[in-house]
C-alpha cells in the first residue's frame, strides 16, 4: 500500500494531508492537529498490519525530546480531541523547508550504500576502510530531498540544499541539525544508547524564526543501538524500524525491486518491533510506557 487509508473524521478539524504515518488536520483556531497513527512504513510502502501503540510511542518520545532540546519547536498543546488522545499534538502552522535534515555520527543505511559506491556520503569524502557501524571522526550533515508520498527520498549534496532554500538558510539548517544531534547523542549515550543517525524537519515562522517540527528522535526517524553491543563490521542490534527492514530484505522472500507489494508482517516481527519501540522510549526517558 502506497496510499494511506482514509483519515478519521474529527469534529472541529479539517483533514489536510496524510503521510506514511501521520495525519494532519487544521483546527477551527487555524492551528494544526498532527496525529501519529500506528502505520509502519519501509522502502516507500505502508505495511500491514500496523504496529500496536506505535503512534503513542512516537508522540510521547517526541514530546520528551522537545523538552530536552534547547531549540524552538512547533508544539502548542497536548490538549487534543479524545479520540486521538496520547497520539496527537496541536502545533503551529509553519512554512516547512522541503529538505530532510540528516545527521550521521556512524555509517549505516543509505550512507553506507553511498560510501561503498563512491567513498563519499552526500559529496563528503570519508576515510577508506569504513564498514557497517563505523563511528565517523565527526558527525556529518547528509541532507535528502523531501519526496512525495510513494517516492523515495534521495541523498543530495549540500549545494542542492543551498539551491533549494538559499545559502543563509542552508547554513543555519546544517548548524542546527549538527547541534541538535550532538545534544541528543550525548543524552542517549548517558542512557547506554548510541544515536547513530537521525532526521529532522524544520519550518519557519512568519518572523523568520527556524523551528524544529514534525517528530523528533524517534525509532521511526533515528537509528538507536545498544552501546554495549556495538560492533563495527556487522548489522547492529537496534531499537528502531531496522527490525522491519531486515525482515523484509532477508527473511520474508520479498524482492524490494520487483514492484510487488511487500507481504504482511509476521506476528513475531510486529511484536518485536512494538517491544523495540517501547524499549527505546523507556531506556531513553527513564519512564514506563503506558498504552
C-alpha positions in Angstrom: 0.0 0.0 0.0 1.4 3.4 -1.0 -1.7 5.5 -0.4 -2.6 5.8 3.3 -6.1 4.7 4.4 -8.7 7.3 4.8 -8.1 9.6 7.7 -10.6 9.5 10.6 -13.2 12.3 10.8 -12.5 14.5 13.8 -15.1 17.1 14.9 -13.8 20.7 14.5 -10.8 19.5 12.4 -10.4 19.6 8.7 -8.2 16.9 7.2 -5.4 18.4 5.2 -2.9 15.6 4.4 -1.9 12.1 5.3 1.6 10.8 5.0 3.0 7.3 5.6 2.5 7.6 9.4 0.9 10.9 10.3 -2.5 12.6 9.5 -2.6 16.4 9.5 -5.7 18.5 10.3 -6.5 22.1 10.5 -8.4 23.2 13.6 -11.0 26.0 13.7 -8.4 28.1 15.5 -6.1 27.9 12.5 -3.6 25.7 14.4 -2.7 22.2 13.2 -3.6 18.9 14.7 -0.9 16.2 14.0 -1.9 12.7 14.6 0.6 9.8 14.7 -1.0 6.5 13.5 0.2 3.0 14.1 1.1 2.6 10.5 4.6 1.2 9.7 6.4 2.2 6.5 9.5 0.8 4.9 11.1 1.1 1.5 8.3 3.6 0.5 5.5 1.2 1.2 2.9 1.4 4.0 2.9 -2.1 5.6 0.3 -4.3 7.1 -0.6 -4.9 9.8 0.1 -1.7 11.8 2.3 -1.9 15.0 0.0 -1.6 18.1 0.7 1.6 20.2 3.3 2.9 17.8 1.7 6.3 17.3 1.6 6.8 21.1 5.2 5.8 21.5 6.3 8.2 18.7 4.2 11.1 20.2 5.4 10.5 23.8 9.0 10.2 22.7 8.9 13.3 20.6 7.4 15.3 23.4 10.1 14.2 25.8 12.9 15.1 23.4 11.3 18.5 22.6 11.6 19.2 26.3 15.2 18.2 26.4 16.4 20.2 23.5 17.4 23.9 23.6 15.7 24.9 20.3 12.3 26.4 19.4 9.7 23.7 18.5 6.3 23.7 17.0 4.3 22.2 20.0 1.4 24.4 21.2 -0.6 21.9 23.3 -1.3 18.3 24.0 -5.0 19.0 24.8 -6.3 17.1 21.8 -9.7 15.5 20.9 -10.4 12.4 23.0 -10.4 10.0 20.0 -6.7 10.8 19.4 -5.5 11.3 23.0 -2.0 10.2 23.5 -1.1 10.1 19.8 -1.6 13.7 18.7 -0.4 17.2 19.4 -1.6 20.7 18.5 1.2 22.6 16.7 1.7 25.9 15.0 1.5 26.3 11.3 4.9 26.8 9.7 6.4 27.3 6.2 8.2 23.9 6.1 11.6 23.5 4.3 11.5 20.8 1.6 14.6 19.2 3.0 15.3 16.1 5.2 18.0 17.3 7.5 20.0 14.2 8.4 22.9 14.0 10.9 25.1 10.9 10.8 27.7 10.1 13.5 28.0 6.4 12.4 27.9 4.8 9.0 24.8 2.7 8.1 21.8 2.6 5.8 21.9 4.7 2.6 25.0 6.4 3.9 26.9 3.1 3.8 25.5 2.3 0.4 26.7 5.6 -1.0 30.1 5.3 0.8 30.6 1.8 -0.7 29.8 3.1 -4.2 31.8 6.4 -4.1 33.8 6.7 -0.9 31.6 9.7 -0.1 28.2 10.5 1.6 26.3 13.4 0.1 29.5 14.7 -1.5 31.5 14.5 1.7 34.7 12.3 1.3 35.2 9.8 4.1 38.3 7.8 5.0 38.9 4.4 3.4 38.1 1.2 5.2 34.9 2.1 6.9 32.3 -0.6 7.5 28.8 -1.1 8.7 28.5 0.7 12.1 31.8 2.6 11.9 31.9 5.7 14.0 32.8 8.8 12.0 35.6 11.2 13.1 32.9 13.8 13.5 29.2 13.9 12.7 28.2 15.0 9.2 25.2 16.7 7.6 23.8 14.5 4.9 20.6 16.0 3.6 18.0 14.4 1.4 15.2 15.6 -0.8 11.7 15.6 0.7 9.9 13.2 -1.7 6.2 12.9 -2.4 4.3 10.0 -0.9 5.3 6.8 -2.7 8.5 8.4 -3.9 11.9 7.7 -2.4 13.9 10.4 -0.6 17.3 10.9 -2.3 20.5 11.8 -0.6 21.8 15.1 -2.0 24.9 17.2 -1.7 24.9 20.4 0.4 24.9 22.5 -2.7 21.4 21.2 -3.5 20.1 22.5 -0.2 21.7 25.9 -1.0 19.9 25.9 -4.3 16.6 25.0 -2.7 16.5 27.3 0.4 19.3 29.8 -0.1 22.8 29.9 1.3 22.0 31.6 4.6 19.1 29.2 5.5 21.1 26.2 4.3 23.9 27.1 6.7 21.5 27.6 9.6 19.8 24.2 8.9 23.2 22.4 8.8 24.3 24.0 12.0 21.1 23.4 13.8 21.0 19.8 12.7 24.5 19.1 14.0 24.0 21.0 17.2 20.8 19.1 18.0 22.4 15.8 17.1 25.3 16.5 19.4 22.9 17.3 22.3 20.8 14.2 21.7 23.8 11.9 21.1 25.3 12.9 24.5 22.0 12.4 26.3 21.4 9.0 24.7 25.0 7.9 25.4 24.3 8.6 29.1 21.5 6.1 28.9 23.6 3.4 27.2 22.3 4.0 23.7 24.1 5.1 20.6 22.2 7.6 18.4 23.8 6.5 15.1 21.9 8.9 12.8 18.7 10.9 12.8 16.4 13.0 10.6 15.0 16.4 11.5 12.4 18.6 9.7 12.3 22.4 10.2 9.9 25.1 9.3 9.9 28.9 9.5 7.6 31.2 11.4 6.4 34.4 9.8 9.2 36.4 11.5 11.8 34.0 10.0 12.5 32.0 13.2 13.5 28.5 12.3 11.6 25.9 14.3 12.0 22.2 14.9 8.9 20.4 13.7 7.2 17.1 13.0 8.6 14.2 15.0 12.0 14.2 16.6 14.4 11.5 17.6 12.0 8.6 17.4 12.6 5.0 16.3 11.0 6.0 13.0 13.4 8.8 12.3 16.6 7.6 14.0 18.9 4.6 14.5 19.2 3.7 18.1 21.8 1.0 19.0 22.5 -0.6 22.4 26.0 0.8 23.2 27.2 -2.4 24.9 26.5 -4.4 21.8 28.0 -2.0 19.2 30.5 -3.9 17.0 31.5 -2.3 13.7 31.5 -4.6 10.7 28.1 -6.2 11.2 24.5 -5.3 11.4 23.8 -3.7 14.8 21.1 -4.7 17.2 18.6 -1.8 17.2 15.7 -0.2 19.0 14.1 1.0 15.7 12.5 0.1 12.4 15.6 -1.7 11.2 13.9 -4.9 12.6 11.2 -4.5 9.9 13.7 -3.5 7.1 15.8 -6.6 7.9 12.8 -9.0 7.9 11.6 -7.7 4.6 15.0 -7.9 2.9 16.4 -11.1 4.4 13.6 -13.3 5.7 10.3 -12.5 4.0 11.3 -13.6 0.5 10.2 -10.2 -0.9 12.2 -8.6 -3.7 12.1 -4.8 -3.0 12.9 -4.1 -6.6 10.1 -6.2 -8.0 7.4 -3.6 -7.9 5.2 -6.0 -6.0 3.7 -5.1 -2.6 5.5 -6.4 0.5 4.0 -9.4 2.3 2.1 -8.8 5.6 4.4 -8.5 8.6 4.6 -11.7 10.7 3.1 -11.6 14.2 6.6 -12.1 15.6 8.0 -9.1 13.7 5.1 -7.0 14.8 5.6 -7.9 18.4 9.4 -7.5 18.3 9.0 -4.1 16.7 6.5 -2.9 19.2 8.8 -4.1 22.0 11.8 -2.3 20.5 9.9 1.0 20.2 8.8 0.8 23.8 12.3 -0.2 25.0 13.7 2.8 23.2 11.3 5.1 24.9 11.8 3.6 28.3 15.6 3.4 28.2 15.9 6.9 26.9 13.4 8.7 29.1 13.6 6.5 32.2 9.8 6.4 32.2 7.4 3.5 31.9 5.3 3.4 28.7 1.5 3.3 29.3 -0.6 2.4 26.4 
